[in-house]
Amino acid sequence: MIRIGVDFGGTKIEAAALDPDGRFVARVRGPTPPAYEDRLEATREIVAEAERQAGVWAARIGVGGPGSPSPATGLMRNSNSTVLNDRPFPADLERVLERPVRYANDANCLALSEATDGAATGARAVFAVIIGTGCGGGIAVDGRLVEGRNLIAGEWGHTPLPWPRDAELPGVRCWCGRVNCLELWLSGTGFAREAGRSAEGAVAAADHAALDLYADRLARGLAVIVDILDPDVIVLGGGMSNIARLYETLPAAITPHVFSDVFETPIRPALHGDSSGVRGAAWLWPLE
């Protein structure tokens, strides 16, 4: 059975058709239009082209994107692509695609992808982190998403930076209205702001002071997750996850903040890289 995953991002929309073994049989990308209705139409066209290339029709579709629908109203909330907020985005996708659609936060899709056949294959509890344009987290247990009663499990990027230093106070106001959200410090945008140059420039210059400070903040954020969930594996995705130095420095940086005498949790880059989002979206439909 062919399933289609859609990775709905702020700058691009990607649809991929996967066979039951997780192999790509089609991949289509296009830019994300600014207007809401145009985004729906672009998604319809990209899915149609993926189906054409895969030789299927009316395939099951999972969509991963920013934010989540409210369980009370069905309207989107918490999306950094703010044009989606207060819109019935999943329902509108079903309308334009003319079939049921399963929608999940993009960080949840990362967690599901990597728990299914990625860097955390076989692990019982997985915490996955997106540290790219934005910052978020997702949880998978026994290969299934944990979305929570209010559908906000893993909304780690909009919790405050733990154990803030004097220089980190009073903090910066986030687009969400809160102050000192992890997204402000751990996203690529936040890293660039602190480094005083583009994220790519700081990494290319091997700015160890900026990278070590970034790793310290990431470690503090992850230590809270370890205290609460104690995952078997932590997976990092998004552009900042490609910095090899993080995997060298994070274990020692996390250890002092964990409420334990031992910290042995492996921290791994996403095996499927940028493909994890679209793969996880496809996995929202189980094999039958």
C-alpha positions in Angstrom: 0.0 0.0 0.0 1.4 3.4 -1.0 1.0 6.2 1.6 1.8 9.8 1.0 3.4 12.1 3.6 3.3 15.9 3.3 5.9 18.1 5.0 4.2 21.5 5.2 6.8 24.1 6.0 7.0 27.8 6.1 9.1 28.0 2.9 8.4 24.7 1.1 5.8 22.0 0.8 7.0 18.5 0.0 4.9 15.4 -0.7 6.4 11.9 -0.9 4.9 8.6 -1.7 6.3 5.7 0.3 5.9 1.9 -0.2 5.3 -0.4 2.7 9.0 -0.8 3.3 9.5 2.9 3.6 11.1 3.4 0.2 10.4 6.6 -1.8 8.5 6.0 -5.0 7.9 9.7 -5.6 8.9 13.1 -4.2 7.6 16.5 -5.2 8.5 19.9 -3.7 7.2 23.4 -4.2 7.4 26.8 -2.5 4.9 27.7 0.2 2.7 30.6 -1.0 2.0 33.4 1.5 -1.8 33.3 1.3 -3.8 30.7 3.2 -6.1 29.5 0.3 -3.1 29.4 -2.0 -1.3 27.1 0.4 -4.2 24.7 0.3 -4.2 24.7 -3.5 -0.5 24.3 -3.7 -0.8 21.2 -1.4 -3.5 19.8 -3.6 -1.3 20.2 -6.7 1.8 18.7 -5.1 -0.1 15.7 -3.7 -1.7 15.1 -7.2 1.8 15.2 -8.8 3.2 12.7 -6.2 0.3 10.4 -6.9 0.8 10.7 -10.6 4.4 9.8 -10.3 3.7 6.9 -8.0 0.9 5.6 -10.2 -1.7 5.7 -7.4 -5.0 7.5 -6.8 -6.7 8.4 -3.5 -3.8 7.3 -1.4 -3.8 7.8 2.4 -2.3 11.1 3.3 -0.6 12.3 6.5 0.5 15.9 6.9 3.1 17.2 9.3 3.3 21.0 9.9 3.7 23.7 12.5 1.3 24.0 15.4 -1.6 21.7 16.3 -5.4 21.8 16.0 -7.4 22.6 19.2 -9.3 19.5 20.4 -12.1 21.9 21.4 -12.5 23.9 18.2 -10.5 22.1 15.5 -8.8 25.5 14.8 -5.0 25.7 14.5 -3.0 27.2 17.3 0.7 27.7 18.3 1.9 27.8 14.6 4.9 30.0 13.9 3.4 30.1 10.4 0.9 32.4 11.9 -1.4 32.5 8.8 -2.5 29.0 9.9 -3.6 30.0 13.4 -7.4 30.2 14.0 -8.0 28.3 10.8 -9.5 24.8 10.4 -6.4 23.7 8.5 -6.8 19.9 8.8 -10.5 20.1 7.9 -9.6 22.4 4.9 -7.0 19.9 3.8 -9.6 17.2 3.8 -11.9 19.4 1.8 -9.4 20.2 -1.0 -7.8 16.7 -1.1 -11.3 15.0 -0.9 -10.3 12.3 1.6 -9.5 11.9 5.3 -6.2 13.4 6.3 -4.1 12.8 9.5 -2.3 15.9 10.8 0.5 16.1 13.3 3.0 18.6 14.5 6.2 18.4 12.5 8.3 17.6 15.6 5.9 14.7 16.3 6.5 13.5 12.7 10.3 13.6 13.3 9.8 11.5 16.4 7.6 9.0 14.7 9.9 8.7 11.7 13.1 8.1 13.7 11.3 5.7 16.2 9.9 3.7 13.3 13.0 3.1 11.2 15.5 5.7 12.0 18.1 6.7 14.7 15.8 5.4 17.5 14.6 2.1 15.9 13.7 -0.3 18.7 13.8 2.3 21.5 10.8 2.3 23.8 10.7 6.1 24.6 12.0 8.6 22.2 12.2 12.4 22.5 12.9 14.1 19.2 13.9 17.8 18.8 13.7 20.1 15.9 16.2 22.9 16.1 16.0 24.7 12.8 14.0 27.8 11.8 12.0 27.1 14.9 12.3 24.8 17.9 10.0 22.0 19.0 9.8 18.5 20.4 7.9 15.3 19.8 7.5 12.1 21.8 7.0 8.5 20.6 6.6 5.5 22.9 6.6 2.0 21.6 6.5 3.4 18.1 3.4 5.5 18.6 3.0 9.2 19.0 2.2 10.6 22.4 0.2 13.8 21.7 -1.5 14.2 25.1 -5.0 15.0 26.1 -4.7 18.6 24.9 -2.7 17.7 21.8 0.4 19.6 23.0 2.7 16.9 24.3 6.3 17.8 23.4 5.7 21.6 23.0 9.2 22.0 24.4 10.1 25.0 22.3 7.7 27.3 24.2 8.8 26.4 27.7 11.3 28.9 29.3 15.0 28.5 29.2 15.9 26.6 32.5 18.3 27.9 35.1 18.8 31.2 33.3 22.1 33.2 33.8 22.0 36.8 34.8 23.0 37.8 31.2 19.9 35.9 29.9 17.5 37.9 32.0 15.0 39.5 31.7 14.9 37.7 28.4 13.4 38.2 25.0 9.7 38.2 24.1 8.7 35.5 21.8 6.3 35.7 18.8 3.9 33.6 21.0 3.7 36.3 23.6 5.8 34.6 26.3 9.2 35.6 27.4 12.5 33.5 27.2 11.0 30.6 25.2 13.6 28.0 24.2 12.8 28.7 20.6 14.4 32.2 21.1 17.7 30.6 22.2 17.9 27.2 20.4 16.5 27.9 16.9 18.9 28.7 14.1 17.6 32.2 14.2 18.2 32.5 18.0 21.8 31.1 17.6 22.5 33.7 14.8 21.2 36.5 17.0 23.4 35.5 19.9 26.5 34.8 17.7 26.1 38.2 15.9 26.3 36.6 12.5 24.4 34.0 10.4 24.2 30.6 11.9 26.1 29.2 8.9 28.8 31.9 9.4 29.3 31.1 13.0 29.6 27.4 12.4 31.9 27.8 9.4 34.2 30.1 11.5 34.4 27.4 14.1 33.2 29.9 16.7 33.7 27.5 19.7 32.6 30.0 22.3 29.3 30.6 20.5 28.8 26.9 19.9 29.6 26.0 23.5 27.2 28.6 24.9 24.5 27.2 22.5 25.3 23.6 23.7 25.0 24.8 27.3 21.5 26.2 26.7 20.4 23.1 24.7 21.7 20.9 27.5 19.7 22.8 30.1 16.6 22.4 28.0 17.1 18.7 27.5 17.9 18.0 31.1 14.4 19.0 32.1 13.1 16.5 29.5 15.3 13.8 31.0 14.0 14.5 34.5 10.4 14.2 33.3 10.4 11.6 30.6 13.9 9.9 30.9 13.8 8.8 27.2 15.8 5.9 25.9 17.1 8.0 23.0 17.2 11.7 22.2 17.1 12.5 18.4 18.1 15.9 17.0 16.8 17.2 13.7 16.7 20.5 11.9 19.6 22.6 10.6 21.4 23.0 13.9 21.4 19.2 14.4 24.1 19.0 11.7 26.7 20.6 14.0 29.0 17.6 14.9 30.4 19.4 17.9 27.1 19.2 19.7 27.3 15.5 20.0 30.7 15.8 21.6 29.7 18.4 24.2 26.1 17.7 25.1 26.5 14.6 27.3 28.9 16.3 29.7 26.8 19.6 29.6 23.6 17.8 30.4 24.9 15.6 33.2 25.2 18.3 36.0 21.6 19.4 35.4 20.0 15.9 35.6 18.5 14.9 38.9 20.4 11.6 38.9 23.8 10.2 39.6 24.1 8.9 36.1 23.3 10.2 32.6 23.8 7.6 29.8 21.1 8.6 27.3 22.4 8.5 23.7 21.9 11.7 21.7 21.8 11.0 17.9 21.3 13.0 14.7 18.2 12.1 12.8 19.1 9.2 10.5 16.7 10.4 7.8 17.8 14.0 8.0 15.5 16.4 6.2 13.4 13.5 5.0 12.2 12.6 8.5 9.3 15.1 8.4 7.7 13.7 5.3 8.4 10.1 6.3 6.8 10.6 9.7 3.8 12.2 8.1 3.4 9.1 5.9 3.7 6.8 9.0 0.7 8.6 10.6 -1.3 5.9 8.8 -0.4 2.4 10.2 0.2 -0.5 7.9 -2.8 -2.8 7.5 
